[in-house]
């Protein structure tokens, strides 16, 4: 499976992050905390001791970087790209639902992966878990916000 950046497979959205902050972050430490780009602003604001803007989706991951015991988690993460027929993905825990050609009725594909057992997303298990596909589809629908800049008119 070809994976390019701005693709919804792990090769397109999963990115390692390296952080160095002597005396605050333990050298050679690591975490499997799942975050997204929109978490960077609240994290940097937290590190600077200033309040992050309100009404944003991001969560500071400074606690996990500095070894604190409590780290807030996202209930789910959502991505969408309006190009190439419209693409959407939602991740909840170890599960990721991906839909391609969302804006092309009759050509929409639905894929479900368990990232814990299939990190390379080689085994689409959508047909084996219809209830989970339905649950994640609802989260996907509830997560998206219409935008005048990025048109993404879903066909009903």
Phi and psi in radians as a Rosetta constraint file:
Dihedral C 1 N 2 CA 2 C 2 CIRCULARHARMONIC -1.323 0.35
Dihedral N 2 CA 2 C 2 N 3 CIRCULARHARMONIC 2.326 0.35
Dihedral C 2 N 3 CA 3 C 3 CIRCULARHARMONIC -2.247 0.35
Dihedral N 3 CA 3 C 3 N 4 CIRCULARHARMONIC 1.977 0.35
Dihedral C 3 N 4 CA 4 C 4 CIRCULARHARMONIC -1.901 0.35
Dihedral N 4 CA 4 C 4 N 5 CIRCULARHARMONIC 2.817 0.35
Dihedral C 4 N 5 CA 5 C 5 CIRCULARHARMONIC -1.118 0.35
Dihedral N 5 CA 5 C 5 N 6 CIRCULARHARMONIC 2.591 0.35
Dihedral C 5 N 6 CA 6 C 6 CIRCULARHARMONIC 1.236 0.35
Dihedral N 6 CA 6 C 6 N 7 CIRCULARHARMONIC 0.372 0.35
Dihedral C 6 N 7 CA 7 C 7 CIRCULARHARMONIC -1.806 0.35
Dihedral N 7 CA 7 C 7 N 8 CIRCULARHARMONIC 2.838 0.35
Dihedral C 7 N 8 CA 8 C 8 CIRCULARHARMONIC -1.659 0.35
Dihedral N 8 CA 8 C 8 N 9 CIRCULARHARMONIC -0.069 0.35
Dihedral C 8 N 9 CA 9 C 9 CIRCULARHARMONIC -1.326 0.35
Dihedral N 9 CA 9 C 9 N 10 CIRCULARHARMONIC 2.873 0.35
Dihedral C 9 N 10 CA 10 C 10 CIRCULARHARMONIC -0.977 0.35
Dihedral N 10 CA 10 C 10 N 11 CIRCULARHARMONIC -0.602 0.35
Dihedral C 10 N 11 CA 11 C 11 CIRCULARHARMONIC -1.121 0.35
Dihedral N 11 CA 11 C 11 N 12 CIRCULARHARMONIC -0.327 0.35
Dihedral C 11 N 12 CA 12 C 12 CIRCULARHARMONIC -1.698 0.35
Dihedral N 12 CA 12 C 12 N 13 CIRCULARHARMONIC -0.480 0.35
Dihedral C 12 N 13 CA 13 C 13 CIRCULARHARMONIC -2.092 0.35
Dihedral N 13 CA 13 C 13 N 14 CIRCULARHARMONIC -0.292 0.35
Dihedral C 13 N 14 CA 14 C 14 CIRCULARHARMONIC -1.477 0.35
Dihedral N 14 CA 14 C 14 N 15 CIRCULARHARMONIC 2.173 0.35
Dihedral C 14 N 15 CA 15 C 15 CIRCULARHARMONIC -2.380 0.35
Dihedral N 15 CA 15 C 15 N 16 CIRCULARHARMONIC 2.262 0.35
Dihedral C 15 N 16 CA 16 C 16 CIRCULARHARMONIC -1.234 0.35
Dihedral N 16 CA 16 C 16 N 17 CIRCULARHARMONIC 2.700 0.35
Dihedral C 16 N 17 CA 17 C 17 CIRCULARHARMONIC -2.291 0.35
Dihedral N 17 CA 17 C 17 N 18 CIRCULARHARMONIC 2.347 0.35
Dihedral C 17 N 18 CA 18 C 18 CIRCULARHARMONIC -2.003 0.35
Dihedral N 18 CA 18 C 18 N 19 CIRCULARHARMONIC 2.258 0.35
Dihedral C 18 N 19 CA 19 C 19 CIRCULARHARMONIC -2.248 0.35
Dihedral N 19 CA 19 C 19 N 20 CIRCULARHARMONIC 2.341 0.35
Dihedral C 19 N 20 CA 20 C 20 CIRCULARHARMONIC -2.232 0.35
Dihedral N 20 CA 20 C 20 N 21 CIRCULARHARMONIC 2.178 0.35
Dihedral C 20 N 21 CA 21 C 21 CIRCULARHARMONIC -2.657 0.35
Dihedral N 21 CA 21 C 21 N 22 CIRCULARHARMONIC 1.507 0.35
Dihedral C 21 N 22 CA 22 C 22 CIRCULARHARMONIC -0.918 0.35
Dihedral N 22 CA 22 C 22 N 23 CIRCULARHARMONIC 2.472 0.35
Dihedral C 22 N 23 CA 23 C 23 CIRCULARHARMONIC 1.283 0.35
Dihedral N 23 CA 23 C 23 N 24 CIRCULARHARMONIC -0.115 0.35
Dihedral C 23 N 24 CA 24 C 24 CIRCULARHARMONIC -2.049 0.35
Dihedral N 24 CA 24 C 24 N 25 CIRCULARHARMONIC -0.638 0.35
Dihedral C 24 N 25 CA 25 C 25 CIRCULARHARMONIC -2.048 0.35
Dihedral N 25 CA 25 C 25 N 26 CIRCULARHARMONIC 2.207 0.35
Dihedral C 25 N 26 CA 26 C 26 CIRCULARHARMONIC -1.103 0.35
Dihedral N 26 CA 26 C 26 N 27 CIRCULARHARMONIC 2.257 0.35
Dihedral C 26 N 27 CA 27 C 27 CIRCULARHARMONIC -1.033 0.35
Dihedral N 27 CA 27 C 27 N 28 CIRCULARHARMONIC 2.465 0.35
Dihedral C 27 N 28 CA 28 C 28 CIRCULARHARMONIC 1.094 0.35
Dihedral N 28 CA 28 C 28 N 29 CIRCULARHARMONIC 0.352 0.35
Dihedral C 28 N 29 CA 29 C 29 CIRCULARHARMONIC -1.453 0.35
Dihedral N 29 CA 29 C 29 N 30 CIRCULARHARMONIC 2.869 0.35
Dihedral C 29 N 30 CA 30 C 30 CIRCULARHARMONIC -2.638 0.35
Dihedral N 30 CA 30 C 30 N 31 CIRCULARHARMONIC 2.888 0.35
Dihedral C 30 N 31 CA 31 C 31 CIRCULARHARMONIC -2.652 0.35
Dihedral N 31 CA 31 C 31 N 32 CIRCULARHARMONIC 2.713 0.35
Dihedral C 31 N 32 CA 32 C 32 CIRCULARHARMONIC -1.878 0.35
Dihedral N 32 CA 32 C 32 N 33 CIRCULARHARMONIC 0.294 0.35
Dihedral C 32 N 33 CA 33 C 33 CIRCULARHARMONIC -0.992 0.35
Dihedral N 33 CA 33 C 33 N 34 CIRCULARHARMONIC 2.326 0.35
Dihedral C 33 N 34 CA 34 C 34 CIRCULARHARMONIC -1.646 0.35
Dihedral N 34 CA 34 C 34 N 35 CIRCULARHARMONIC 2.150 0.35
Dihedral C 34 N 35 CA 35 C 35 CIRCULARHARMONIC -2.449 0.35
Dihedral N 35 CA 35 C 35 N 36 CIRCULARHARMONIC -3.137 0.35
Dihedral C 35 N 36 CA 36 C 36 CIRCULARHARMONIC -2.431 0.35
Dihedral N 36 CA 36 C 36 N 37 CIRCULARHARMONIC 2.974 0.35
Dihedral C 36 N 37 CA 37 C 37 CIRCULARHARMONIC -0.957 0.35
Dihedral N 37 CA 37 C 37 N 38 CIRCULARHARMONIC -0.636 0.35
Dihedral C 37 N 38 CA 38 C 38 CIRCULARHARMONIC -1.209 0.35
Dihedral N 38 CA 38 C 38 N 39 CIRCULARHARMONIC -0.069 0.35
Dihedral C 38 N 39 CA 39 C 39 CIRCULARHARMONIC -1.527 0.35
Dihedral N 39 CA 39 C 39 N 40 CIRCULARHARMONIC -0.219 0.35
Dihedral C 39 N 40 CA 40 C 40 CIRCULARHARMONIC -1.166 0.35
Dihedral N 40 CA 40 C 40 N 41 CIRCULARHARMONIC -0.795 0.35
Dihedral C 40 N 41 CA 41 C 41 CIRCULARHARMONIC -1.017 0.35
Dihedral N 41 CA 41 C 41 N 42 CIRCULARHARMONIC -0.904 0.35
Dihedral C 41 N 42 CA 42 C 42 CIRCULARHARMONIC -1.129 0.35
Dihedral N 42 CA 42 C 42 N 43 CIRCULARHARMONIC -0.504 0.35
Dihedral C 42 N 43 CA 43 C 43 CIRCULARHARMONIC -1.194 0.35
Dihedral N 43 CA 43 C 43 N 44 CIRCULARHARMONIC -0.803 0.35
Dihedral C 43 N 44 CA 44 C 44 CIRCULARHARMONIC -1.150 0.35
Dihedral N 44 CA 44 C 44 N 45 CIRCULARHARMONIC -0.663 0.35
Dihedral C 44 N 45 CA 45 C 45 CIRCULARHARMONIC -1.100 0.35
Dihedral N 45 CA 45 C 45 N 46 CIRCULARHARMONIC -0.760 0.35
Dihedral C 45 N 46 CA 46 C 46 CIRCULARHARMONIC -1.050 0.35
Dihedral N 46 CA 46 C 46 N 47 CIRCULARHARMONIC -0.772 0.35
Dihedral C 46 N 47 CA 47 C 47 CIRCULARHARMONIC -1.129 0.35
Dihedral N 47 CA 47 C 47 N 48 CIRCULARHARMONIC -0.588 0.35
Dihedral C 47 N 48 CA 48 C 48 CIRCULARHARMONIC -1.461 0.35
Dihedral N 48 CA 48 C 48 N 49 CIRCULARHARMONIC -0.132 0.35
Dihedral C 48 N 49 CA 49 C 49 CIRCULARHARMONIC 1.341 0.35
Dihedral N 49 CA 49 C 49 N 50 CIRCULARHARMONIC 0.433 0.35
Dihedral C 49 N 50 CA 50 C 50 CIRCULARHARMONIC -2.045 0.35
Dihedral N 50 CA 50 C 50 N 51 CIRCULARHARMONIC 2.770 0.35
Dihedral C 50 N 51 CA 51 C 51 CIRCULARHARMONIC -1.362 0.35
Dihedral N 51 CA 51 C 51 N 52 CIRCULARHARMONIC 2.325 0.35
Dihedral C 51 N 52 CA 52 C 52 CIRCULARHARMONIC -1.278 0.35
Dihedral N 52 CA 52 C 52 N 53 CIRCULARHARMONIC 2.711 0.35
Dihedral C 52 N 53 CA 53 C 53 CIRCULARHARMONIC -1.013 0.35
Dihedral N 53 CA 53 C 53 N 54 CIRCULARHARMONIC 2.640 0.35
Dihedral C 53 N 54 CA 54 C 54 CIRCULARHARMONIC -1.461 0.35
Dihedral N 54 CA 54 C 54 N 55 CIRCULARHARMONIC 2.893 0.35
Dihedral C 54 N 55 CA 55 C 55 CIRCULARHARMONIC 1.042 0.35
Dihedral N 55 CA 55 C 55 N 56 CIRCULARHARMONIC 0.706 0.35
Dihedral C 55 N 56 CA 56 C 56 CIRCULARHARMONIC -2.038 0.35
Dihedral N 56 CA 56 C 56 N 57 CIRCULARHARMONIC 2.815 0.35
Dihedral C 56 N 57 CA 57 C 57 CIRCULARHARMONIC -1.485 0.35
Dihedral N 57 CA 57 C 57 N 58 CIRCULARHARMONIC -0.267 0.35
Dihedral C 57 N 58 CA 58 C 58 CIRCULARHARMONIC -1.279 0.35
Dihedral N 58 CA 58 C 58 N 59 CIRCULARHARMONIC 2.669 0.35
Dihedral C 58 N 59 CA 59 C 59 CIRCULARHARMONIC -2.212 0.35
Dihedral N 59 CA 59 C 59 N 60 CIRCULARHARMONIC 2.324 0.35
Dihedral C 59 N 60 CA 60 C 60 CIRCULARHARMONIC -1.126 0.35
Dihedral N 60 CA 60 C 60 N 61 CIRCULARHARMONIC 2.279 0.35
Dihedral C 60 N 61 CA 61 C 61 CIRCULARHARMONIC -1.854 0.35
Dihedral N 61 CA 61 C 61 N 62 CIRCULARHARMONIC 0.357 0.35
Dihedral C 61 N 62 CA 62 C 62 CIRCULARHARMONIC -1.033 0.35
Dihedral N 62 CA 62 C 62 N 63 CIRCULARHARMONIC -0.671 0.35
Dihedral C 62 N 63 CA 63 C 63 CIRCULARHARMONIC -0.973 0.35
Dihedral N 63 CA 63 C 63 N 64 CIRCULARHARMONIC -0.758 0.35
Dihedral C 63 N 64 CA 64 C 64 CIRCULARHARMONIC -1.226 0.35
Dihedral N 64 CA 64 C 64 N 65 CIRCULARHARMONIC -0.566 0.35
Dihedral C 64 N 65 CA 65 C 65 CIRCULARHARMONIC -1.175 0.35
Dihedral N 65 CA 65 C 65 N 66 CIRCULARHARMONIC -0.647 0.35
Dihedral C 65 N 66 CA 66 C 66 CIRCULARHARMONIC -1.674 0.35
Dihedral N 66 CA 66 C 66 N 67 CIRCULARHARMONIC 0.109 0.35
Dihedral C 66 N 67 CA 67 C 67 CIRCULARHARMONIC 1.394 0.35
Dihedral N 67 CA 67 C 67 N 68 CIRCULARHARMONIC 0.284 0.35
Dihedral C 67 N 68 CA 68 C 68 CIRCULARHARMONIC -1.224 0.35
Dihedral N 68 CA 68 C 68 N 69 CIRCULARHARMONIC 2.729 0.35
Dihedral C 68 N 69 CA 69 C 69 CIRCULARHARMONIC -1.323 0.35
Dihedral N 69 CA 69 C 69 N 70 CIRCULARHARMONIC -0.517 0.35
Dihedral C 69 N 70 CA 70 C 70 CIRCULARHARMONIC -1.861 0.35
Dihedral N 70 CA 70 C 70 N 71 CIRCULARHARMONIC 2.227 0.35
Dihedral C 70 N 71 CA 71 C 71 CIRCULARHARMONIC -2.276 0.35
Dihedral N 71 CA 71 C 71 N 72 CIRCULARHARMONIC 2.083 0.35
Dihedral C 71 N 72 CA 72 C 72 CIRCULARHARMONIC -1.099 0.35
Dihedral N 72 CA 72 C 72 N 73 CIRCULARHARMONIC 2.501 0.35
Dihedral C 72 N 73 CA 73 C 73 CIRCULARHARMONIC -2.038 0.35
Dihedral N 73 CA 73 C 73 N 74 CIRCULARHARMONIC 2.658 0.35
Dihedral C 73 N 74 CA 74 C 74 CIRCULARHARMONIC -1.309 0.35
Dihedral N 74 CA 74 C 74 N 75 CIRCULARHARMONIC 2.438 0.35
Dihedral C 74 N 75 CA 75 C 75 CIRCULARHARMONIC -1.173 0.35
Dihedral N 75 CA 75 C 75 N 76 CIRCULARHARMONIC -0.641 0.35
Dihedral C 75 N 76 CA 76 C 76 CIRCULARHARMONIC -2.834 0.35
Dihedral N 76 CA 76 C 76 N 77 CIRCULARHARMONIC 2.769 0.35
Dihedral C 76 N 77 CA 77 C 77 CIRCULARHARMONIC -2.084 0.35
Dihedral N 77 CA 77 C 77 N 78 CIRCULARHARMONIC 2.469 0.35
Dihedral C 77 N 78 CA 78 C 78 CIRCULARHARMONIC -2.260 0.35
Dihedral N 78 CA 78 C 78 N 79 CIRCULARHARMONIC 2.411 0.35
Dihedral C 78 N 79 CA 79 C 79 CIRCULARHARMONIC -2.292 0.35
Dihedral N 79 CA 79 C 79 N 80 CIRCULARHARMONIC 2.618 0.35
Dihedral C 79 N 80 CA 80 C 80 CIRCULARHARMONIC -2.611 0.35
Dihedral N 80 CA 80 C 80 N 81 CIRCULARHARMONIC 2.564 0.35
Dihedral C 80 N 81 CA 81 C 81 CIRCULARHARMONIC -2.342 0.35
Dihedral N 81 CA 81 C 81 N 82 CIRCULARHARMONIC 2.294 0.35
Dihedral C 81 N 82 CA 82 C 82 CIRCULARHARMONIC -1.446 0.35
Dihedral N 82 CA 82 C 82 N 83 CIRCULARHARMONIC -0.281 0.35
Dihedral C 82 N 83 CA 83 C 83 CIRCULARHARMONIC -1.279 0.35
Dihedral N 83 CA 83 C 83 N 84 CIRCULARHARMONIC 2.927 0.35
Dihedral C 83 N 84 CA 84 C 84 CIRCULARHARMONIC 0.933 0.35
Dihedral N 84 CA 84 C 84 N 85 CIRCULARHARMONIC 0.753 0.35
Dihedral C 84 N 85 CA 85 C 85 CIRCULARHARMONIC 1.505 0.35
Dihedral N 85 CA 85 C 85 N 86 CIRCULARHARMONIC 0.016 0.35
Dihedral C 85 N 86 CA 86 C 86 CIRCULARHARMONIC 1.490 0.35
Dihedral N 86 CA 86 C 86 N 87 CIRCULARHARMONIC 2.226 0.35
Dihedral C 86 N 87 CA 87 C 87 CIRCULARHARMONIC -2.365 0.35
Dihedral N 87 CA 87 C 87 N 88 CIRCULARHARMONIC 2.451 0.35
Dihedral C 87 N 88 CA 88 C 88 CIRCULARHARMONIC -2.416 0.35
Dihedral N 88 CA 88 C 88 N 89 CIRCULARHARMONIC 2.630 0.35
Dihedral C 88 N 89 CA 89 C 89 CIRCULARHARMONIC -2.587 0.35
Dihedral N 89 CA 89 C 89 N 90 CIRCULARHARMONIC 2.610 0.35
Dihedral C 89 N 90 CA 90 C 90 CIRCULARHARMONIC -2.413 0.35
Dihedral N 90 CA 90 C 90 N 91 CIRCULARHARMONIC 2.407 0.35
Dihedral C 90 N 91 CA 91 C 91 CIRCULARHARMONIC -2.084 0.35
Dihedral N 91 CA 91 C 91 N 92 CIRCULARHARMONIC 2.276 0.35
Dihedral C 91 N 92 CA 92 C 92 CIRCULARHARMONIC -2.354 0.35
Dihedral N 92 CA 92 C 92 N 93 CIRCULARHARMONIC 1.983 0.35
Dihedral C 92 N 93 CA 93 C 93 CIRCULARHARMONIC 1.072 0.35
Dihedral N 93 CA 93 C 93 N 94 CIRCULARHARMONIC -2.233 0.35
Dihedral C 93 N 94 CA 94 C 94 CIRCULARHARMONIC -1.520 0.35
Dihedral N 94 CA 94 C 94 N 95 CIRCULARHARMONIC -0.061 0.35
Dihedral C 94 N 95 CA 95 C 95 CIRCULARHARMONIC -1.757 0.35
Dihedral N 95 CA 95 C 95 N 96 CIRCULARHARMONIC 2.457 0.35
Dihedral C 95 N 96 CA 96 C 96 CIRCULARHARMONIC -2.340 0.35
Dihedral N 96 CA 96 C 96 N 97 CIRCULARHARMONIC 2.228 0.35
Dihedral C 96 N 97 CA 97 C 97 CIRCULARHARMONIC -1.825 0.35
Dihedral N 97 CA 97 C 97 N 98 CIRCULARHARMONIC 2.295 0.35
Dihedral C 97 N 98 CA 98 C 98 CIRCULARHARMONIC -2.197 0.35
Dihedral N 98 CA 98 C 98 N 99 CIRCULARHARMONIC 2.360 0.35
Dihedral C 98 N 99 CA 99 C 99 CIRCULARHARMONIC -2.212 0.35
Dihedral N 99 CA 99 C 99 N 100 CIRCULARHARMONIC 2.251 0.35
Dihedral C 99 N 100 CA 100 C 100 CIRCULARHARMONIC -1.978 0.35
Dihedral N 100 CA 100 C 100 N 101 CIRCULARHARMONIC 2.706 0.35
Dihedral C 100 N 101 CA 101 C 101 CIRCULARHARMONIC 1.009 0.35
Dihedral N 101 CA 101 C 101 N 102 CIRCULARHARMONIC 0.693 0.35
Dihedral C 101 N 102 CA 102 C 102 CIRCULARHARMONIC -1.085 0.35
Dihedral N 102 CA 102 C 102 N 103 CIRCULARHARMONIC -0.558 0.35
Dihedral C 102 N 103 CA 103 C 103 CIRCULARHARMONIC -1.589 0.35
Dihedral N 103 CA 103 C 103 N 104 CIRCULARHARMONIC 0.092 0.35
Dihedral C 103 N 104 CA 104 C 104 CIRCULARHARMONIC -2.067 0.35
Dihedral N 104 CA 104 C 104 N 105 CIRCULARHARMONIC 1.582 0.35
Dihedral C 104 N 105 CA 105 C 105 CIRCULARHARMONIC -0.911 0.35
Dihedral N 105 CA 105 C 105 N 106 CIRCULARHARMONIC 2.409 0.35
Dihedral C 105 N 106 CA 106 C 106 CIRCULARHARMONIC 1.518 0.35
Dihedral N 106 CA 106 C 106 N 107 CIRCULARHARMONIC -0.229 0.35
Dihedral C 106 N 107 CA 107 C 107 CIRCULARHARMONIC -2.042 0.35
Dihedral N 107 CA 107 C 107 N 108 CIRCULARHARMONIC 0.040 0.35
Dihedral C 107 N 108 CA 108 C 108 CIRCULARHARMONIC -1.139 0.35
Dihedral N 108 CA 108 C 108 N 109 CIRCULARHARMONIC 2.303 0.35
Dihedral C 108 N 109 CA 109 C 109 CIRCULARHARMONIC -1.959 0.35
Dihedral N 109 CA 109 C 109 N 110 CIRCULARHARMONIC 2.571 0.35
Dihedral C 109 N 110 CA 110 C 110 CIRCULARHARMONIC -2.172 0.35
Dihedral N 110 CA 110 C 110 N 111 CIRCULARHARMONIC 2.240 0.35
Dihedral C 110 N 111 CA 111 C 111 CIRCULARHARMONIC -2.284 0.35
Dihedral N 111 CA 111 C 111 N 112 CIRCULARHARMONIC 2.441 0.35
Dihedral C 111 N 112 CA 112 C 112 CIRCULARHARMONIC -2.263 0.35
Dihedral N 112 CA 112 C 112 N 113 CIRCULARHARMONIC 2.305 0.35
Dihedral C 112 N 113 CA 113 C 113 CIRCULARHARMONIC -2.309 0.35
Dihedral N 113 CA 113 C 113 N 114 CIRCULARHARMONIC 2.494 0.35
Dihedral C 113 N 114 CA 114 C 114 CIRCULARHARMONIC -1.693 0.35
Dihedral N 114 CA 114 C 114 N 115 CIRCULARHARMONIC 1.803 0.35
Dihedral C 114 N 115 CA 115 C 115 CIRCULARHARMONIC -1.179 0.35
Dihedral N 115 CA 115 C 115 N 116 CIRCULARHARMONIC -0.357 0.35
Dihedral C 115 N 116 CA 116 C 116 CIRCULARHARMONIC -1.224 0.35
Dihedral N 116 CA 116 C 116 N 117 CIRCULARHARMONIC -0.664 0.35
Dihedral C 116 N 117 CA 117 C 117 CIRCULARHARMONIC -1.822 0.35
Dihedral N 117 CA 117 C 117 N 118 CIRCULARHARMONIC -0.200 0.35
Dihedral C 117 N 118 CA 118 C 118 CIRCULARHARMONIC -2.522 0.35
Dihedral N 118 CA 118 C 118 N 119 CIRCULARHARMONIC 1.132 0.35
Dihedral C 118 N 119 CA 119 C 119 CIRCULARHARMONIC -1.103 0.35
Dihedral N 119 CA 119 C 119 N 120 CIRCULARHARMONIC -0.419 0.35
Dihedral C 119 N 120 CA 120 C 120 CIRCULARHARMONIC -1.561 0.35
Dihedral N 120 CA 120 C 120 N 121 CIRCULARHARMONIC 0.041 0.35
Dihedral C 120 N 121 CA 121 C 121 CIRCULARHARMONIC 0.904 0.35
Dihedral N 121 CA 121 C 121 N 122 CIRCULARHARMONIC 1.003 0.35
Dihedral C 121 N 122 CA 122 C 122 CIRCULARHARMONIC -1.769 0.35
Dihedral N 122 CA 122 C 122 N 123 CIRCULARHARMONIC -0.318 0.35
Dihedral C 122 N 123 CA 123 C 123 CIRCULARHARMONIC -2.151 0.35
Dihedral N 123 CA 123 C 123 N 124 CIRCULARHARMONIC 1.653 0.35
Dihedral C 123 N 124 CA 124 C 124 CIRCULARHARMONIC -1.237 0.35
Dihedral N 124 CA 124 C 124 N 125 CIRCULARHARMONIC 2.015 0.35
Dihedral C 124 N 125 CA 125 C 125 CIRCULARHARMONIC -1.920 0.35
Dihedral N 125 CA 125 C 125 N 126 CIRCULARHARMONIC 0.410 0.35
Dihedral C 125 N 126 CA 126 C 126 CIRCULARHARMONIC -1.018 0.35
Dihedral N 126 CA 126 C 126 N 127 CIRCULARHARMONIC -0.739 0.35
Dihedral C 126 N 127 CA 127 C 127 CIRCULARHARMONIC -1.175 0.35
Dihedral N 127 CA 127 C 127 N 128 CIRCULARHARMONIC -0.403 0.35
Dihedral C 127 N 128 CA 128 C 128 CIRCULARHARMONIC -1.507 0.35
Dihedral N 128 CA 128 C 128 N 129 CIRCULARHARMONIC -0.243 0.35
Dihedral C 128 N 129 CA 129 C 129 CIRCULARHARMONIC -2.354 0.35
Dihedral N 129 CA 129 C 129 N 130 CIRCULARHARMONIC 1.083 0.35
Dihedral C 129 N 130 CA 130 C 130 CIRCULARHARMONIC -1.082 0.35
Dihedral N 130 CA 130 C 130 N 131 CIRCULARHARMONIC -0.582 0.35
Dihedral C 130 N 131 CA 131 C 131 CIRCULARHARMONIC -1.156 0.35
Dihedral N 131 CA 131 C 131 N 132 CIRCULARHARMONIC -0.691 0.35
Dihedral C 131 N 132 CA 132 C 132 CIRCULARHARMONIC -1.203 0.35
Dihedral N 132 CA 132 C 132 N 133 CIRCULARHARMONIC -0.681 0.35
Dihedral C 132 N 133 CA 133 C 133 CIRCULARHARMONIC -1.036 0.35
Dihedral N 133 CA 133 C 133 N 134 CIRCULARHARMONIC -0.776 0.35
Dihedral C 133 N 134 CA 134 C 134 CIRCULARHARMONIC -1.097 0.35
Dihedral N 134 CA 134 C 134 N 135 CIRCULARHARMONIC -0.795 0.35
Dihedral C 134 N 135 CA 135 C 135 CIRCULARHARMONIC -1.057 0.35
Dihedral N 135 CA 135 C 135 N 136 CIRCULARHARMONIC -0.812 0.35
Dihedral C 135 N 136 CA 136 C 136 CIRCULARHARMONIC -1.243 0.35
Dihedral N 136 CA 136 C 136 N 137 CIRCULARHARMONIC -0.525 0.35
Dihedral C 136 N 137 CA 137 C 137 CIRCULARHARMONIC -1.143 0.35
Dihedral N 137 CA 137 C 137 N 138 CIRCULARHARMONIC -0.700 0.35
Dihedral C 137 N 138 CA 138 C 138 CIRCULARHARMONIC -1.100 0.35
Dihedral N 138 CA 138 C 138 N 139 CIRCULARHARMONIC -0.775 0.35
Dihedral C 138 N 139 CA 139 C 139 CIRCULARHARMONIC -1.053 0.35
Dihedral N 139 CA 139 C 139 N 140 CIRCULARHARMONIC -0.725 0.35
Dihedral C 139 N 140 CA 140 C 140 CIRCULARHARMONIC -1.038 0.35
Dihedral N 140 CA 140 C 140 N 141 CIRCULARHARMONIC -0.822 0.35
Dihedral C 140 N 141 CA 141 C 141 CIRCULARHARMONIC -1.139 0.35
Dihedral N 141 CA 141 C 141 N 142 CIRCULARHARMONIC -0.671 0.35
Dihedral C 141 N 142 CA 142 C 142 CIRCULARHARMONIC -1.301 0.35
Dihedral N 142 CA 142 C 142 N 143 CIRCULARHARMONIC -0.411 0.35
Dihedral C 142 N 143 CA 143 C 143 CIRCULARHARMONIC -1.423 0.35
Dihedral N 143 CA 143 C 143 N 144 CIRCULARHARMONIC -0.510 0.35
Dihedral C 143 N 144 CA 144 C 144 CIRCULARHARMONIC -1.359 0.35
Dihedral N 144 CA 144 C 144 N 145 CIRCULARHARMONIC 2.523 0.35
Dihedral C 144 N 145 CA 145 C 145 CIRCULARHARMONIC -2.154 0.35
Dihedral N 145 CA 145 C 145 N 146 CIRCULARHARMONIC 2.190 0.35
Dihedral C 145 N 146 CA 146 C 146 CIRCULARHARMONIC -1.026 0.35
Dihedral N 146 CA 146 C 146 N 147 CIRCULARHARMONIC 2.564 0.35
Dihedral C 146 N 147 CA 147 C 147 CIRCULARHARMONIC -2.412 0.35
Dihedral N 147 CA 147 C 147 N 148 CIRCULARHARMONIC 2.372 0.35
Dihedral C 147 N 148 CA 148 C 148 CIRCULARHARMONIC -1.270 0.35
Dihedral N 148 CA 148 C 148 N 149 CIRCULARHARMONIC -0.452 0.35
Dihedral C 148 N 149 CA 149 C 149 CIRCULARHARMONIC -1.426 0.35
Dihedral N 149 CA 149 C 149 N 150 CIRCULARHARMONIC -0.812 0.35
Dihedral C 149 N 150 CA 150 C 150 CIRCULARHARMONIC -1.897 0.35
Dihedral N 150 CA 150 C 150 N 151 CIRCULARHARMONIC 1.595 0.35
Dihedral C 150 N 151 CA 151 C 151 CIRCULARHARMONIC -1.142 0.35
Dihedral N 151 CA 151 C 151 N 152 CIRCULARHARMONIC 2.282 0.35
Dihedral C 151 N 152 CA 152 C 152 CIRCULARHARMONIC -2.627 0.35
Dihedral N 152 CA 152 C 152 N 153 CIRCULARHARMONIC 1.172 0.35
Dihedral C 152 N 153 CA 153 C 153 CIRCULARHARMONIC -1.423 0.35
Dihedral N 153 CA 153 C 153 N 154 CIRCULARHARMONIC 1.937 0.35
Dihedral C 153 N 154 CA 154 C 154 CIRCULARHARMONIC -1.375 0.35
Dihedral N 154 CA 154 C 154 N 155 CIRCULARHARMONIC 2.360 0.35
Dihedral C 154 N 155 CA 155 C 155 CIRCULARHARMONIC -1.422 0.35
Dihedral N 155 CA 155 C 155 N 156 CIRCULARHARMONIC 2.313 0.35
